């Protein structure tokens, strides 16, 4: 079975990450770095300018790390909320690294959609762990992503799509390409998943 054939539940995907940490001794930061490098590789096939919409969790951390790989001069990075070191230490570290490198991270404010027309839009807002309906600012950011003009890439799963059922949790991003890790998630193939995910690119995390 190839990676592209593998279909994972959210629990199975978490178990693979946990096994990599506990049995193989791979730091979670290394897994994030490997994920981000693959996201950047796919994003470069879509264009040369990038807008990253990042959440405060690990999915956001993947997006922040991907921005570093893409090149700070090519990226506008907007955070829905600041990652908290106690809750998402890897994502918080990625934000600190970017700021130390001189990147401007805009927190809590959406980008000007017209100013970035034609850029590659990267959704790194919410990952497969989302199990609640999006409301307020979170929903607004998903809808803004959909309104933006340019190629759309979602990290791991379109934000707002349930990872197991494919149900839309209030609102969900529509991707041209979804870059997912280790295997496709069940929700990509069920319910509303197929019309939100676009082309699915399955990439590895450097697991032996």
Buried (B, 14 or more C-beta within 10 A) or exposed (E): EEEEEEEBBBEBBBEBBEEBEEEEEBEBBBBBBBBBBBBBBBBBEBBEBBBBBBBBBBBBBBBBBBBBBBEBEBBBBBBBBBBEEEEBBBBBBBBBEBEEEEBEBEBEEBBEBEEBEEBBBBBBBBBBBBEEEBEEEBBBBBBBBBEBEBBBBBBBBBBBBBBBBBBBBBBBBBBBBBBBBBBBBBBBEBBBBEEBBBEBBBBEBBBE
